[in-house]
Amino acid sequence: METKGGRQINVDAEPSFQLEKLENNRDKYIYHSHLEMGKLDGHLELELEDERCVGPSPFIRNNHSPEIKSPNGSFSDASKESSISHMKDKVLRSLNIVLFSTKINLLMPCGAIAIIVNYLTGQHGWVFLLSLLGIVPLAERLGFVTEQLAFFTGPIVGGLLNVTFGNATELIISIYALKKGMIRVVQQSLLGSILSNMLLVLGFAFFCGGIAYNKKDQIFNKTDVTVNSGLLLMAVMAMLLPAVLRFTHTEMHFGKSELGLSRFSSCVMLVAYATYIIFQLRDQNSSSYDENEREESQKDEDKAIQISKWEAIIWLAIVTVWIAVISAYLVDTIEGASKAWNMPIAFISVILLPVIGNAAEHASAIMFAMKDKLDISLGVAIGSSTQISMFGIPFCVIIGWIMERHMDLNFQLFETVTLFITVLVVAFMLQDGTSNYLRGMMLILSYIIVAASFYVHVDPTFEESSPTN
């Protein structure tokens, strides 16, 4: 026995005394912590009692804790069955949202049918058409998955995702065509995407919106349109100068100066577009919204989220790979389809590829215009044109540089002049910030003139850029 603090304590019992003291202090600490947090209910008290039974302190461990079993088996087996069932439900729900939520997905089997037809018959016309139809729902689903993933990444990364995958279908087709050495197909398909967005899509949006909306004119924000028009004119300048340099025979080094200027201008265009994206994102973050608008925006975003982040990443990879597979058959059969249909390759590349390949995106722009959401329609049409001209085209030039393909910004004089006139016409139509069905009809008719021009246009440089066996 020893005396400590006026009390007599048994030395032999001191470890058990200290242990009991530690247990009491620990229980008091847990009790007060839960009490302060307002979470001291019957469930937590039951947990404390179970905790004392299993192991009350870190010094005493119960290595033979009783195993809790359910009437039909062990608890772990039941939890595994529950997790497997939950996983199946989650997978089925994701499949239903991505594959079966839109009617346009009825065209999705066309890609697989194109592969089968290619191996069984080898008829390039049918393979090309089926591949083109099969890409339509894939392009729409790629945009949907990218939008879902952008909800979880924040505005900056989301903006980069939209830049990268916004026109991923055209870029995938272009990269495969570059690999095959079909440079003119790349140039003309990208040019056709710009023309179809600026004339056909915007024209139908103005026309349908003007008819469906009660007022005479629809109003949209002129600021963003002015910036996009400036970027489009910059792209036209970058594409016009190599063509003029070539056709005036004023190159310092024939064949090299044009290519070097194109690669340098492409790097400058990518820098300009990156600056534009950063400016847009910062302007969006710094703009002032009241609390009600922020809450409404958050509610709309929560309603728009349909799949999780990892589901979006997995679907993004799957859809991208499938688009790449179908694009291979599409590019390989384009010449055969031209011969089978007795149709110029320039018309197929400039008109058919962009119009059918982006049909889902075009339809969404028209639907937004009919709901008097013209700013969104302009974002789809003009924004997509800006993205292709300032990002897609220079990106393909850089990729061609890496592949040692002579991809340049000289789209030939006919194509470049067509683009220049188109940008001027659209910029003139958008200058006052209003639209009506008459302007829409004028844009649609302008596109019909362009389509007719390419139907009778013979591209003299296609054979030079065709792949050699």
C-alpha positions as CSV (number, residue, x, y, z in Angstrom):
1,M,0.0,0.0,0.0
2,E,1.2,3.5,-0.8
3,T,-0.2,7.0,0.0
4,K,-0.7,9.3,-3.0
5,G,-2.6,12.6,-2.8
6,G,-3.9,11.7,0.7
7,R,-5.3,8.4,-0.5
8,Q,-4.1,4.8,0.0
9,I,-3.6,3.0,-3.2
10,N,-2.7,-0.7,-3.7
11,V,0.4,-0.8,-5.9
12,D,-0.5,-4.2,-7.3
13,A,-3.9,-2.9,-8.3
14,E,-2.6,0.4,-9.8
15,P,-2.6,-0.8,-13.5
16,S,-6.2,-1.8,-13.3
17,F,-7.1,1.4,-11.5
18,Q,-5.5,3.5,-14.2
19,L,-7.2,1.4,-16.8
20,E,-10.6,1.9,-15.2
21,K,-9.8,5.6,-15.0
22,L,-9.0,5.8,-18.7
23,E,-12.2,4.0,-19.6
24,N,-14.3,6.4,-17.5
25,N,-12.6,9.4,-19.0
26,R,-13.0,8.0,-22.5
27,D,-16.8,7.3,-22.0
28,K,-17.3,10.7,-20.6
29,Y,-15.5,12.3,-23.6
30,I,-17.6,10.4,-26.1
31,Y,-20.8,11.2,-24.1
32,H,-20.1,14.9,-24.0
33,S,-19.0,15.0,-27.7
34,H,-22.2,13.4,-28.9
35,L,-24.2,15.6,-26.5
36,E,-22.7,18.8,-27.9
37,M,-23.3,17.7,-31.5
38,G,-27.0,16.9,-30.7
39,K,-26.6,13.3,-31.9
40,L,-26.9,11.5,-28.6
41,D,-29.8,9.2,-29.4
42,G,-30.7,5.6,-28.7
43,H,-28.6,4.4,-31.6
44,L,-25.4,6.0,-30.4
45,E,-26.0,4.7,-26.8
46,L,-26.4,1.3,-28.2
47,E,-23.1,1.7,-30.1
48,L,-21.4,2.7,-26.8
49,E,-22.7,-0.4,-25.0
50,D,-21.6,-2.6,-27.9
51,E,-18.2,-0.9,-27.9
52,R,-17.7,-1.6,-24.2
53,C,-18.6,-5.3,-24.8
54,V,-16.3,-5.7,-27.7
55,G,-13.3,-3.7,-26.5
56,P,-13.6,-0.8,-24.0
57,S,-10.1,0.6,-24.5
58,P,-7.1,0.5,-26.8
59,F,-5.3,-1.6,-24.2
60,I,-7.8,-4.5,-24.4
61,R,-8.6,-6.0,-27.8
62,N,-11.2,-8.8,-28.2
63,N,-9.7,-10.9,-30.9
64,H,-12.6,-13.4,-30.7
65,S,-15.6,-11.1,-31.2
66,P,-18.8,-12.9,-31.8
67,E,-19.9,-13.1,-35.5
68,I,-23.3,-11.7,-36.2
69,K,-25.3,-13.8,-38.5
70,S,-28.6,-13.4,-40.3
71,P,-31.3,-16.1,-40.2
72,N,-30.3,-17.4,-43.7
73,G,-26.6,-17.0,-43.5
74,S,-23.7,-14.8,-42.5
75,F,-24.1,-11.0,-42.5
76,S,-21.2,-10.6,-44.9
77,D,-23.0,-12.8,-47.5
78,A,-26.1,-10.8,-47.2
79,S,-24.2,-7.5,-47.6
80,K,-22.4,-8.9,-50.7
81,E,-25.7,-9.9,-52.3
82,S,-27.1,-6.5,-51.5
83,S,-24.0,-4.7,-53.0
84,I,-24.2,-6.9,-56.1
85,S,-27.9,-6.1,-56.5
86,H,-27.2,-2.4,-56.0
87,M,-24.5,-2.6,-58.6
88,K,-26.7,-4.3,-61.2
89,D,-29.4,-1.7,-60.6
90,K,-26.9,1.1,-61.1
91,V,-25.5,-0.4,-64.3
92,L,-29.1,-1.0,-65.7
93,R,-30.0,2.6,-64.8
94,S,-26.9,4.0,-66.5
95,L,-27.6,1.9,-69.6
96,N,-31.2,3.1,-69.7
97,I,-30.2,6.7,-69.5
98,V,-27.4,6.7,-72.0
99,L,-28.7,4.2,-74.6
100,F,-32.4,4.2,-74.4
101,S,-33.5,7.7,-73.3
102,T,-33.6,9.3,-76.7
103,K,-35.3,8.1,-79.9
104,I,-32.3,9.0,-82.1
105,N,-30.5,6.0,-80.5
106,L,-32.6,3.8,-82.7
107,L,-29.9,4.5,-85.3
108,M,-27.1,3.2,-83.1
109,P,-27.1,-0.3,-84.5
110,C,-26.3,1.1,-88.0
111,G,-22.7,1.2,-87.1
112,A,-22.5,-2.5,-86.4
113,I,-24.6,-3.2,-89.5
114,A,-22.1,-1.2,-91.6
115,I,-19.2,-3.4,-90.3
116,I,-21.2,-6.6,-91.2
117,V,-22.2,-5.3,-94.6
118,N,-18.5,-4.3,-95.3
119,Y,-17.3,-7.9,-94.7
120,L,-20.2,-9.6,-96.4
121,T,-20.8,-7.5,-99.5
122,G,-18.1,-4.8,-99.7
123,Q,-20.5,-2.3,-101.2
124,H,-18.9,1.0,-100.2
125,G,-22.0,3.0,-100.8
126,W,-24.1,1.2,-98.3
127,V,-21.2,0.9,-95.8
128,F,-20.6,4.7,-96.0
129,L,-24.3,5.5,-95.5
130,L,-24.7,3.1,-92.6
131,S,-21.5,4.4,-91.0
132,L,-22.7,7.9,-91.4
133,L,-26.1,7.1,-89.8
134,G,-24.5,5.2,-87.0
135,I,-22.3,8.1,-86.0
136,V,-25.3,10.5,-85.6
137,P,-26.5,9.1,-82.2
138,L,-22.9,8.5,-81.1
139,A,-22.1,12.2,-81.6
140,E,-25.2,13.2,-79.7
141,R,-24.4,10.9,-76.8
142,L,-20.8,12.1,-76.7
143,G,-22.1,15.6,-76.2
144,F,-24.5,14.4,-73.5
145,V,-21.8,12.5,-71.6
146,T,-19.4,15.5,-71.8
147,E,-22.0,17.8,-70.4
148,Q,-22.7,15.4,-67.5
149,L,-19.0,15.2,-66.7
150,A,-18.6,19.0,-66.8
151,F,-21.1,19.2,-63.9
152,F,-18.5,17.5,-61.6
153,T,-15.3,19.2,-62.9
154,G,-16.0,22.9,-62.4
155,P,-16.2,25.6,-64.9
156,I,-12.5,25.7,-66.0
157,V,-12.1,22.0,-66.6
158,G,-15.7,21.8,-67.9
159,G,-14.8,24.5,-70.5
160,L,-11.7,22.5,-71.6
161,L,-13.8,19.4,-71.9
162,N,-16.3,21.2,-74.1
163,V,-13.5,22.5,-76.3
164,T,-12.0,19.0,-76.6
165,F,-15.1,16.9,-77.1
166,G,-17.5,19.5,-78.5
167,N,-16.6,18.6,-82.0
168,A,-14.8,15.3,-81.2
169,T,-16.6,13.4,-84.0
170,E,-15.2,15.7,-86.7
171,L,-11.7,15.6,-85.1
172,I,-11.7,11.8,-84.9
173,I,-12.8,11.5,-88.6
174,S,-10.1,14.1,-89.5
175,I,-7.3,12.4,-87.6
176,Y,-8.1,9.0,-89.3
177,A,-8.3,10.7,-92.7
178,L,-4.9,12.4,-92.0
179,K,-3.5,9.0,-91.2
180,K,-4.7,7.7,-94.6
181,G,-3.2,10.8,-96.3
182,M,-6.6,12.2,-97.3
183,I,-5.8,15.8,-96.6
184,R,-8.5,17.3,-98.8
185,V,-11.2,15.3,-97.1
186,V,-10.0,16.7,-93.8
187,Q,-10.0,20.3,-95.1
188,Q,-13.3,20.1,-96.8
189,S,-15.1,18.2,-94.0
190,L,-14.0,20.8,-91.4
191,L,-15.0,23.6,-93.8
192,G,-18.4,22.0,-94.3
193,S,-19.0,21.9,-90.6
194,I,-18.4,25.6,-90.4
195,L,-20.6,26.4,-93.4
196,S,-23.5,24.1,-92.2
197,N,-23.5,25.6,-88.7
198,M,-23.4,29.2,-89.9
199,L,-25.9,29.0,-92.7
200,L,-28.1,25.9,-92.4
201,V,-28.4,25.5,-88.6
202,L,-28.6,29.2,-87.8
203,G,-31.0,29.7,-90.7
204,F,-33.4,27.0,-89.5
205,A,-33.1,28.3,-85.9
206,F,-34.1,31.8,-87.1
207,F,-36.8,30.6,-89.4
208,C,-38.4,28.1,-86.9
209,G,-38.0,30.5,-84.0
210,G,-39.5,33.4,-86.0
211,I,-42.6,31.3,-86.9
212,A,-43.1,29.7,-83.4
213,Y,-42.5,32.9,-81.4
214,N,-45.4,35.4,-81.2
215,K,-43.4,38.6,-81.5
216,K,-42.1,39.8,-84.8
217,D,-38.4,39.7,-83.9
218,Q,-36.4,37.6,-81.4
219,I,-33.7,39.3,-79.4
220,F,-30.3,37.8,-78.5
221,N,-27.1,39.0,-76.8
222,K,-24.9,40.8,-79.3
223,T,-21.7,40.8,-77.2
224,D,-20.9,37.1,-77.6
225,V,-21.8,37.1,-81.2
226,T,-19.5,40.1,-81.9
227,V,-16.5,38.3,-80.2
228,N,-17.2,35.1,-82.2
229,S,-17.5,37.0,-85.4
230,G,-14.1,38.6,-84.8
231,L,-12.6,35.1,-84.1
232,L,-14.1,33.8,-87.3
233,L,-12.7,36.7,-89.3
234,M,-9.3,36.0,-87.8
235,A,-9.6,32.3,-88.9
236,V,-10.5,33.4,-92.4
237,M,-7.4,35.7,-92.5
238,A,-5.2,32.8,-91.4
239,M,-6.6,30.6,-94.1
240,L,-6.7,33.2,-96.8
241,L,-3.0,34.3,-96.6
242,P,-1.5,30.9,-97.4
243,A,-3.9,30.5,-100.4
244,V,-3.0,34.0,-101.7
245,L,0.7,33.3,-101.2
246,R,0.4,30.1,-103.2
247,F,-1.7,31.5,-106.1
248,T,0.3,34.7,-106.5
249,H,3.6,32.6,-106.6
250,T,5.2,34.9,-104.1
251,E,6.6,32.2,-101.7
252,M,10.2,32.6,-100.7
253,H,10.7,28.8,-100.7
254,F,8.1,27.2,-103.0
255,G,6.1,24.5,-101.1
256,K,7.8,25.2,-97.8
257,S,6.9,28.8,-97.0
258,E,3.2,28.0,-97.3
259,L,3.5,25.0,-94.9
260,G,5.6,26.9,-92.4
261,L,3.2,29.8,-92.4
262,S,0.3,27.5,-91.8
263,R,1.9,25.8,-88.9
264,F,3.0,29.1,-87.3
265,S,-0.5,30.6,-87.8
266,S,-2.1,27.4,-86.3
267,C,-0.1,27.9,-83.1
268,V,-1.2,31.5,-82.9
269,M,-4.8,30.5,-83.5
270,L,-4.7,28.0,-80.7
271,V,-3.2,30.6,-78.3
272,A,-5.9,33.0,-79.3
273,Y,-8.7,30.5,-78.7
274,A,-7.2,29.5,-75.4
275,T,-7.2,33.1,-74.4
276,Y,-10.9,33.4,-75.5
277,I,-11.8,30.4,-73.4
278,I,-10.1,31.8,-70.3
279,F,-11.7,35.2,-70.9
280,Q,-15.2,33.5,-71.1
281,L,-14.7,31.5,-68.0
282,R,-13.4,34.4,-65.9
283,D,-16.2,36.6,-67.2
284,Q,-18.7,34.0,-66.3
285,N,-17.3,33.6,-62.8
286,S,-17.0,37.4,-62.1
287,S,-20.5,38.3,-63.4
288,S,-22.8,39.3,-60.5
289,Y,-25.9,37.1,-59.7
290,D,-28.2,37.6,-56.9
291,E,-28.8,34.8,-54.4
292,N,-32.1,33.7,-56.0
293,E,-30.4,33.3,-59.4
294,R,-27.6,31.3,-57.9
295,E,-30.1,29.0,-56.2
296,E,-32.1,28.6,-59.3
297,S,-29.0,27.8,-61.3
298,Q,-27.9,25.2,-58.7
299,K,-31.4,23.6,-58.8
300,D,-31.3,23.4,-62.5
301,E,-27.8,21.8,-62.4
302,D,-28.9,19.3,-59.8
303,K,-31.9,18.3,-62.0
304,A,-29.6,18.0,-65.1
305,I,-27.2,15.6,-63.4
306,Q,-28.3,12.1,-64.4
307,I,-25.2,9.9,-64.1
308,S,-22.2,9.9,-61.7
309,K,-18.8,11.2,-62.5
310,W,-17.2,7.8,-63.0
311,E,-20.1,6.6,-65.1
312,A,-19.6,9.7,-67.3
313,I,-15.9,8.9,-67.6
314,I,-16.5,5.3,-68.6
315,W,-19.2,6.2,-71.1
316,L,-16.9,8.9,-72.6
317,A,-14.2,6.3,-73.2
318,I,-16.7,3.8,-74.7
319,V,-18.4,6.3,-77.0
320,T,-15.1,7.8,-78.2
321,V,-13.7,4.4,-79.1
322,W,-16.8,3.3,-80.9
323,I,-16.8,6.6,-82.9
324,A,-13.2,5.9,-83.8
325,V,-14.1,2.4,-85.1
326,I,-17.0,3.6,-87.2
327,S,-15.0,6.6,-88.5
328,A,-12.4,4.1,-89.9
329,Y,-15.1,2.5,-92.1
330,L,-16.5,5.9,-93.0
331,V,-13.3,7.3,-94.3
332,D,-12.2,4.1,-96.1
333,T,-15.5,4.0,-98.1
334,I,-15.8,7.6,-99.0
335,E,-14.1,7.2,-102.5
336,G,-16.2,4.1,-103.2
337,A,-19.4,5.9,-102.2
338,S,-18.4,8.8,-104.5
339,K,-18.1,6.4,-107.5
340,A,-21.2,4.3,-106.5
341,W,-23.4,7.4,-106.2
342,N,-21.7,9.3,-109.1
343,M,-21.2,12.2,-106.7
344,P,-18.2,14.5,-106.2
345,I,-16.0,13.8,-103.2
346,A,-16.1,17.5,-102.5
347,F,-19.9,17.5,-102.2
348,I,-19.8,14.4,-99.9
349,S,-17.1,16.0,-97.7
350,V,-18.5,19.5,-97.5
351,I,-22.2,18.8,-97.4
352,L,-23.2,15.2,-96.5
353,L,-20.6,14.5,-93.8
354,P,-21.3,17.7,-91.7
355,V,-25.1,17.8,-92.2
356,I,-25.8,14.1,-91.3
357,G,-23.0,13.7,-88.8
358,N,-24.2,16.8,-86.8
359,A,-27.9,16.2,-87.2
360,A,-28.6,15.8,-83.5
361,E,-26.7,19.0,-82.6
362,H,-28.5,20.9,-85.4
363,A,-31.9,19.7,-84.1
364,S,-31.1,20.9,-80.6
365,A,-30.3,24.4,-81.8
366,I,-33.6,24.6,-83.7
367,M,-35.6,23.4,-80.6
368,F,-34.0,26.0,-78.4
369,A,-34.9,28.7,-80.9
370,M,-38.5,27.6,-80.9
371,K,-38.5,28.0,-77.1
372,D,-37.2,31.6,-77.5
373,K,-33.8,30.6,-76.1
374,L,-31.9,32.1,-79.1
375,D,-28.7,32.7,-77.2
376,I,-28.3,28.9,-76.7
377,S,-29.0,28.4,-80.4
378,L,-26.3,30.9,-81.3
379,G,-24.0,29.2,-78.9
380,V,-24.5,25.9,-80.7
381,A,-24.3,27.3,-84.3
382,I,-21.8,30.2,-84.1
383,G,-19.9,28.8,-81.1
384,S,-19.4,25.5,-82.8
385,S,-18.2,27.3,-86.0
386,T,-15.7,29.3,-83.9
387,Q,-14.5,26.1,-82.2
388,I,-13.9,24.3,-85.4
389,S,-12.2,27.3,-87.1
390,M,-10.0,28.4,-84.2
391,F,-9.4,25.0,-82.6
392,G,-10.3,22.1,-84.9
393,I,-8.5,23.3,-88.0
394,P,-5.2,24.4,-86.4
395,F,-5.3,21.3,-84.2
396,C,-5.4,19.1,-87.3
397,V,-2.5,21.1,-88.8
398,I,-0.4,20.4,-85.7
399,I,-1.4,16.7,-85.7
400,G,-0.5,16.5,-89.4
401,W,2.8,18.0,-88.5
402,I,3.4,15.3,-85.9
403,M,2.3,12.6,-88.4
404,E,4.6,14.2,-91.1
405,R,1.6,15.0,-93.3
406,H,1.6,18.3,-95.2
407,M,-1.7,19.5,-93.7
408,D,-1.8,23.3,-94.2
409,L,-4.3,26.2,-94.0
410,N,-4.4,26.5,-97.8
411,F,-8.0,25.3,-98.4
412,Q,-7.7,26.4,-102.0
413,L,-9.2,29.6,-103.4
414,F,-12.7,28.3,-104.1
415,E,-13.2,27.0,-100.5
416,T,-11.6,30.0,-98.8
417,V,-13.6,32.6,-100.7
418,T,-16.8,30.6,-99.9
419,L,-15.9,30.8,-96.2
420,F,-15.0,34.4,-96.3
421,I,-18.3,35.4,-98.0
422,T,-20.3,33.2,-95.5
423,V,-18.7,34.9,-92.5
424,L,-19.5,38.4,-93.9
425,V,-23.1,37.4,-94.6
426,V,-23.7,36.0,-91.2
427,A,-21.9,38.9,-89.4
428,F,-24.2,41.3,-91.3
429,M,-27.3,39.3,-90.3
430,L,-26.3,39.4,-86.6
431,Q,-25.2,43.0,-86.3
432,D,-28.4,44.4,-84.7
433,G,-29.1,41.6,-82.2
434,T,-32.5,40.6,-83.6
435,S,-33.7,37.8,-85.8
436,N,-36.9,36.8,-87.7
437,Y,-38.0,34.1,-90.1
438,L,-37.1,36.2,-93.2
439,R,-33.4,36.2,-92.2
440,G,-33.6,32.6,-91.5
441,M,-34.9,31.8,-94.9
442,M,-32.2,34.0,-96.5
443,L,-29.5,31.9,-94.7
444,I,-31.1,28.6,-95.7
445,L,-31.2,29.7,-99.3
446,S,-27.6,30.8,-99.2
447,Y,-26.6,27.4,-98.0
448,I,-28.5,25.8,-100.9
449,I,-26.5,28.0,-103.3
450,V,-23.3,26.8,-101.6
451,A,-24.3,23.2,-101.7
452,A,-25.1,23.5,-105.5
453,S,-21.7,25.1,-106.0
454,F,-19.9,22.2,-104.4
455,Y,-22.0,19.7,-106.4
456,V,-20.6,21.1,-109.7
457,H,-17.1,21.8,-108.2
458,V,-14.3,19.5,-109.3
459,D,-11.4,19.5,-106.8
460,P,-8.2,19.4,-108.9
461,T,-6.0,18.7,-105.9
462,F,-7.7,15.6,-104.5
463,E,-5.7,13.2,-106.6
464,E,-2.5,14.8,-105.4
465,S,-3.4,14.3,-101.7
466,S,-5.0,10.8,-102.1
467,P,-3.1,8.0,-100.4
468,T,-0.7,6.0,-102.5
469,N,-0.5,2.3,-102.3
